[in-house]
């Protein structure tokens, strides 16, 4: 029996996947994110690094910046970040610094993931804040859009 929290996580992950699809359509690595506070989506983000030529334009960073503007504070206490790919060091660190309570991600990133794969920044007790992490929510769907994107990139190079 699924718990109701998992169903909620799936709902919000579907919203993050919509952002990933928009990134895919814009020829960006298809990663999407949403930030939820009090049961409402307060910010959305998708990768824009290629178009912006800015290494910090990850889905999570965009969503965090928008959420801070929405709440009028750099602290996002009580918020949950939903993202289709396990956050990198920059994004995991930003989530911790923004005081996000929980990170929920879809696909693990064995090469650069910093919510348990390579590092576990959100759970590093040496930092002044920790953040809960849950991985594997809609993992297959989140991984599939990435596989499709990189397969098309490899095909265009041949």
C-alpha angles and dihedrals in degrees: 000000000000117000117236092243090063090054089052090049089052092051093053093041088057087056090051089049089056087058090049089053090053089051089050091052089052091052093251126131099278105245121137135184141187130187119215127199124176091352095306131105105242098174142016131197141175133184114282102163097120096048096041095039086222120129091207095060095103119145092250095049092050091048093047092051091049092046091052090053091048095053094035094233140082089233115087097185112174094018127128123211115212114194132169095223129041107266121255123231093275095050096041089050092049091051091052092046091049089054092238107175099214141015118204116187136178115208122030118234108217091185104047109002115132101186094080108315104082099355134357103222096162091058098041103125090202090072121083093243135030130203130205117241132201120184135188099046105152086346096165094052092045093048093045096062090050092049090049092050096049092043089056090048092052090047092053090053094056 
